[in-house]
């Protein structure tokens, strides 16, 4: 039973890490004009938020920790705002 729980936790950790990494790479490659058109935070603010979220995930590596949950929410908000159709 413990192996199943451990496997699910590892899978969740890796998936959430990939989501945060994808959001950060998308932010790096997106032009600053896209942020103005979407009326969201500036590119530099998102880079800081997503970079800190990814660094915290690397350091803490627990998907259900408070800081990692906040970072995951930030990455999902970024993706919802900037990756959705205009």
N, CA, C and O of each residue as an XYZ file, in Angstrom:
344
protein
N       0.827     -1.201      0.000
C       0.000      0.000      0.000
C       0.868      1.261      0.000
O       0.557      2.247     -0.668
N       1.960      1.207      0.763
C       2.835      2.373      0.841
C       3.495      2.671     -0.500
O       3.734      3.832     -0.833
N       3.791      1.625     -1.272
C       4.418      1.830     -2.577
C       3.483      2.565     -3.532
O       3.931      3.384     -4.334
N       2.199      2.278     -3.450
C       1.227      2.948     -4.310
C       1.142      4.425     -3.964
O       1.147      5.277     -4.853
N       1.066      4.730     -2.677
C       1.003      6.129     -2.237
C       2.279      6.869     -2.619
O       2.228      8.014     -3.067
N       3.408      6.222     -2.443
C       4.686      6.842     -2.799
C       4.776      7.085     -4.306
O       5.280      8.121     -4.739
N       4.295      6.145     -5.095
C       4.302      6.301     -6.550
C       3.401      7.430     -7.016
O       3.763      8.193     -7.912
N       2.229      7.536     -6.409
C       1.304      8.615     -6.764
C       1.894      9.970     -6.394
O       1.783     10.929     -7.157
N       2.522     10.050     -5.222
C       3.147     11.305     -4.799
C       4.280     11.694     -5.740
O       4.412     12.862     -6.104
N       5.091     10.732     -6.132
C       6.185     11.016     -7.067
C       5.641     11.473     -8.414
O       6.157     12.428     -8.995
N       4.614     10.810     -8.915
C       4.002     11.198    -10.187
C       3.436     12.617    -10.110
O       3.630     13.418    -11.025
N       2.741     12.921     -9.025
C       2.179     14.261     -8.848
C       3.282     15.313     -8.776
O       3.156     16.394     -9.352
N       4.358     14.994     -8.072
C       5.481     15.918     -7.959
C       6.090     16.218     -9.326
O       6.356     17.375     -9.652
N       6.307     15.181    -10.114
C       6.921     15.365    -11.431
C       5.986     16.131    -12.364
O       6.429     17.019    -13.092
N       4.706     15.798    -12.349
C       3.741     16.487    -13.226
C       3.669     17.974    -12.879
O       3.674     18.818    -13.775
N       3.602     18.297    -11.601
C       3.533     19.704    -11.204
C       4.831     20.446    -11.511
O       4.804     21.634    -11.833
N       5.960     19.756    -11.415
C       7.228     20.364    -11.799
C       7.229     20.684    -13.285
O       7.682     21.756    -13.686
N       6.730     19.773    -14.101
C       6.686     19.987    -15.549
C       5.752     21.151    -15.886
O       6.055     21.941    -16.780
N       4.633     21.265    -15.192
C       3.702     22.379    -15.427
C       4.397     23.704    -15.125
O       4.295     24.649    -15.907
N       5.097     23.779    -14.004
C       5.795     25.019    -13.648
C       6.922     25.321    -14.633
O       7.114     26.473    -15.023
N       7.661     24.301    -15.031
C       8.745     24.506    -15.994
C       8.191     24.961    -17.344
O       8.764     25.849    -17.976
N       7.095     24.369    -17.789
C       6.467     24.761    -19.052
C       6.011     26.222    -18.985
O       6.209     26.981    -19.934
N       5.403     26.612    -17.869
C       4.949     27.997    -17.723
C       6.130     28.959    -17.766
O       6.042     30.019    -18.385
N       7.231     28.600    -17.115
C       8.406     29.475    -17.114
C       9.014     29.584    -18.512
O       9.365     30.681    -18.947
N       9.141     28.473    -19.211
C       9.692     28.512    -20.576
C       8.777     29.310    -21.494
O       9.258     30.076    -22.329
N       7.473     29.145    -21.352
C       6.531     29.907    -22.158
C       6.673     31.405    -21.879
O       6.618     32.223    -22.797
N       6.854     31.749    -20.623
C       7.001     33.154    -20.251
C       8.284     33.749    -20.829
O       8.294     34.890    -21.290
N       9.353     32.976    -20.802
C      10.627     33.454    -21.347
C      10.513     33.702    -22.844
O      11.066     34.679    -23.350
N       9.814     32.846    -23.551
C       9.744     32.961    -25.012
C       8.674     33.932    -25.506
O       8.677     34.300    -26.681
N       7.772     34.348    -24.645
C       6.675     35.244    -25.048
C       7.167     36.698    -25.086
O       8.000     37.094    -24.271
N       6.657     37.476    -26.020
C       7.069     38.881    -26.130
C       6.350     39.732    -25.076
O       5.236     39.402    -24.669
N       6.977     40.815    -24.639
C       6.347     41.686    -23.633
C       5.020     42.284    -24.093
O       4.174     42.615    -23.262
N       4.827     42.424    -25.390
C       3.571     42.981    -25.900
C       2.386     42.061    -25.601
O       1.264     42.532    -25.413
N       2.632     40.769    -25.559
C       1.544     39.823    -25.253
C       0.967     40.067    -23.859
O      -0.228     39.877    -23.636
N       1.812     40.484    -22.931
C       1.354     40.722    -21.572
C       0.492     41.979    -21.500
O      -0.475     42.031    -20.740
N       0.843     42.988    -22.293
C       0.065     44.226    -22.308
C      -1.302     43.992    -22.947
O      -2.308     44.541    -22.497
N      -1.331     43.178    -23.992
C      -2.595     42.891    -24.676
C      -3.549     42.146    -23.746
O      -4.755     42.391    -23.772
N      -3.024     41.248    -22.934
C      -3.855     40.448    -22.031
C      -4.207     41.172    -20.733
O      -4.969     40.641    -19.926
N      -3.676     42.357    -20.518
C      -3.941     43.145    -19.310
C      -3.639     42.337    -18.054
O      -4.475     42.212    -17.159
N      -2.438     41.796    -18.010
C      -1.992     41.006    -16.861
C      -0.705     41.619    -16.319
O      -0.310     42.704    -16.745
N      -0.065     40.950    -15.405
C       1.202     41.434    -14.874
C       2.222     41.559    -16.001
O       2.071     40.954    -17.063
N       3.257     42.349    -15.756
C       4.306     42.493    -16.757
C       5.128     41.214    -16.844
O       5.082     40.368    -15.950
N       5.869     41.086    -17.921
C       6.676     39.894    -18.159
C       7.666     39.665    -17.026
O       7.824     38.536    -16.562
N       8.333     40.720    -16.579
C       9.328     40.566    -15.518
C       8.715     40.055    -14.220
O       9.338     39.265    -13.511
N       7.514     40.493    -13.908
C       6.835     40.015    -12.699
C       6.523     38.533    -12.816
O       6.732     37.777    -11.867
N       6.025     38.111    -13.974
C       5.740     36.686    -14.163
C       7.012     35.861    -14.145
O       7.024     34.756    -13.603
N       8.086     36.379    -14.732
C       9.354     35.655    -14.697
C       9.825     35.449    -13.264
O      10.301     34.368    -12.917
N       9.699     36.462    -12.441
C      10.096     36.354    -11.040
C       9.217     35.350    -10.297
O       9.727     34.487     -9.582
N       7.922     35.458    -10.461
C       6.986     34.558     -9.770
C       7.209     33.111    -10.195
O       7.321     32.225     -9.348
N       7.275     32.872    -11.486
C       7.423     31.504    -11.975
C       8.809     30.941    -11.679
O       8.949     29.750    -11.401
N       9.824     31.783    -11.738
C      11.178     31.331    -11.388
C      11.280     30.935     -9.924
O      11.888     29.916     -9.594
N      10.687     31.735     -9.046
C      10.680     31.393     -7.625
C       9.860     30.134     -7.358
O      10.237     29.316     -6.519
N       8.753     29.976     -8.059
C       7.922     28.778     -7.888
C       8.689     27.523     -8.300
O       8.627     26.498     -7.621
N       9.406     27.610     -9.406
C      10.173     26.454     -9.872
C      11.345     26.160     -8.939
O      11.630     24.998     -8.650
N      12.018     27.193     -8.471
C      13.131     27.000     -7.532
C      12.640     26.397     -6.210
O      13.291     25.516     -5.649
N      11.505     26.867     -5.722
C      10.940     26.316     -4.491
C      10.568     24.848     -4.681
O      10.751     24.035     -3.776
N      10.052     24.517     -5.846
C       9.692     23.122     -6.119
C      10.944     22.242     -6.125
O      10.920     21.120     -5.619
N      12.026     22.748     -6.695
C      13.271     21.989     -6.713
C      13.830     21.792     -5.307
O      14.350     20.723     -4.985
N      13.722     22.819     -4.475
C      14.282     22.739     -3.120
C      13.418     21.906     -2.184
O      13.952     21.140     -1.382
N      12.117     22.035     -2.264
C      11.232     21.379     -1.311
C      10.750     20.020     -1.799
O      10.622     19.095     -0.998
N      10.483     19.880     -3.071
C      10.108     18.650     -3.758
C       8.934     17.909     -3.112
O       8.844     16.686     -3.208
N       8.054     18.633     -2.468
C       6.848     18.038     -1.893
C       5.646     18.708     -2.550
O       5.448     19.909     -2.368
N       4.843     17.975     -3.304
C       3.777     18.613     -4.075
C       2.667     19.209     -3.212
O       1.938     20.089     -3.671
N       2.531     18.752     -1.989
C       1.440     19.227     -1.149
C       1.891     20.222     -0.090
O       1.125     20.541      0.818
N       3.115     20.715     -0.189
C       3.570     21.778      0.701
C       2.921     23.095      0.308
O       2.596     23.309     -0.860
N       2.737     23.965      1.272
C       2.034     25.225      1.027
C       2.715     26.066     -0.052
O       2.041     26.614     -0.924
N       4.025     26.171     -0.001
C       4.735     26.991     -0.991
C       4.592     26.384     -2.390
O       4.433     27.116     -3.367
N       4.648     25.076     -2.491
C       4.489     24.443     -3.806
C       3.066     24.563     -4.327
O       2.864     24.689     -5.535
N       2.094     24.526     -3.456
C       0.708     24.728     -3.898
C       0.526     26.148     -4.425
O      -0.118     26.352     -5.454
N       1.089     27.123     -3.727
C       1.010     28.519     -4.184
C       1.702     28.673     -5.538
O       1.182     29.350     -6.425
N       2.863     28.054     -5.701
C       3.575     28.113     -6.977
C       2.804     27.448     -8.101
O       2.812     27.929     -9.234
N       2.140     26.348     -7.793
C       1.335     25.654     -8.798
C       0.146     26.516     -9.225
O      -0.171     26.603    -10.411
N      -0.503     27.148     -8.255
C      -1.625     28.036     -8.576
C      -1.144     29.193     -9.447
O      -1.816     29.563    -10.409
N       0.009     29.763     -9.120
C       0.553     30.866     -9.922
C       0.825     30.409    -11.354
O       0.505     31.125    -12.303
N       1.409     29.231    -11.515
C       1.693     28.720    -12.859
C       0.402     28.468    -13.636
O       0.322     28.764    -14.828
N      -0.598     27.927    -12.965
C      -1.872     27.676    -13.635
C      -2.592     28.969    -13.998
O      -3.229     29.046    -15.049
N      -2.499     29.985    -13.141
C      -3.089     31.294    -13.463
C      -2.387     31.892    -14.672
O      -3.038     32.411    -15.579
N      -1.057     31.821    -14.687
C      -0.301     32.327    -15.835
C      -0.756     31.625    -17.120
O      -1.046     32.278    -18.122
N      -0.813     30.300    -17.078
C      -1.190     29.544    -18.276
C      -2.616     29.859    -18.701
O      -2.903     29.935    -19.896
N      -3.518     30.045    -17.733
C      -4.908     30.359    -18.069
C      -5.018     31.748    -18.702
O      -5.821     31.955    -19.612
N      -4.221     32.687    -18.226
C      -4.313     34.048    -18.763
C      -3.615     34.192    -20.116
O      -4.151     34.834    -21.020
N      -2.448     33.613    -20.262
C      -1.664     33.887    -21.460
C      -1.762     32.811    -22.533
O      -1.452     33.087    -23.692
N      -2.173     31.617    -22.198
C      -2.266     30.561    -23.194
C      -3.684     30.394    -23.726
O      -3.895     29.685    -24.710
N      -4.651     31.033    -23.092
C      -6.036     30.907    -23.553
C      -6.233     31.773    -24.809
O      -5.495     32.736    -25.019
N      -7.211     31.435    -25.629
C      -7.474     32.227    -26.827
C      -7.917     33.643    -26.461
O      -8.609     33.843    -25.463
N      -7.527     34.595    -27.251
C      -7.831     35.993    -26.961
C      -9.297     36.309    -27.156
O      -9.716     37.448    -26.952
